């Protein structure tokens, strides 16, 4: 993971907005930053179609990794 990108405003601000209503905010932020560093984008709160890469990151069990 590119920690410089994950910690930057490029990922932090959009992830904060995306995770603002999440029940588990810390966990949401962690995975959002991981996905942002891989995809170089974070979709808006209305869906993942604005950042298609985000939808294709999965866990080893096949579940969507990105919140």
C-alpha positions in Angstrom: 0.0 0.0 0.0 1.2 3.5 -0.8 1.0 5.0 2.6 1.9 8.5 1.4 -1.1 8.5 -0.8 -3.4 6.8 1.7 -2.5 9.5 4.4 -2.8 12.4 2.0 -5.8 14.6 1.5 -6.3 12.8 -1.8 -7.7 9.9 0.1 -8.5 11.2 3.6 -11.1 13.9 2.6 -13.1 11.7 0.3 -12.9 8.8 2.6 -14.1 10.9 5.5 -17.1 12.0 3.5 -17.8 8.4 2.3 -17.5 7.0 5.9 -19.3 9.8 7.7 -22.5 7.7 8.2 -20.8 4.4 8.7 -21.4 2.5 12.0 -17.8 1.5 12.3 -16.0 4.7 11.1 -12.4 3.6 12.0 -12.8 0.3 10.0 -14.5 2.1 7.1 -11.6 4.7 6.9 -9.0 1.9 7.0 -10.4 0.0 4.1 -11.4 3.2 2.2 -7.8 4.4 2.3 -6.5 1.0 1.2 -8.9 1.0 -1.8 -8.1 4.7 -2.6 -4.4 4.0 -2.7 -5.0 1.1 -5.1 -7.6 2.8 -7.3 -6.5 6.5 -7.0 -10.1 7.5 -6.5 -13.0 7.2 -4.1 -16.6 7.1 -5.4 -19.1 9.6 -4.2 -21.8 8.6 -1.6 -24.2 7.7 -4.4 -22.4 4.6 -5.7 -19.3 3.0 -7.0 -19.8 3.7 -10.7 -17.7 6.9 -10.5 -14.7 4.8 -9.6 -15.0 1.3 -11.2 -11.8 0.0 -9.8 -13.3 0.4 -6.3 -15.9 -2.2 -7.0 -13.3 -4.8 -8.1 -11.3 -5.0 -4.9 -12.3 -8.1 -3.0 -11.2 -10.0 0.1 -9.8 -13.5 -0.2 -13.4 -14.8 0.5 -14.7 -12.8 -2.5 -16.6 -10.1 -0.6 -16.2 -6.5 -1.6 -13.3 -5.0 0.4 -14.1 -1.3 -0.2 -16.8 0.3 1.8 
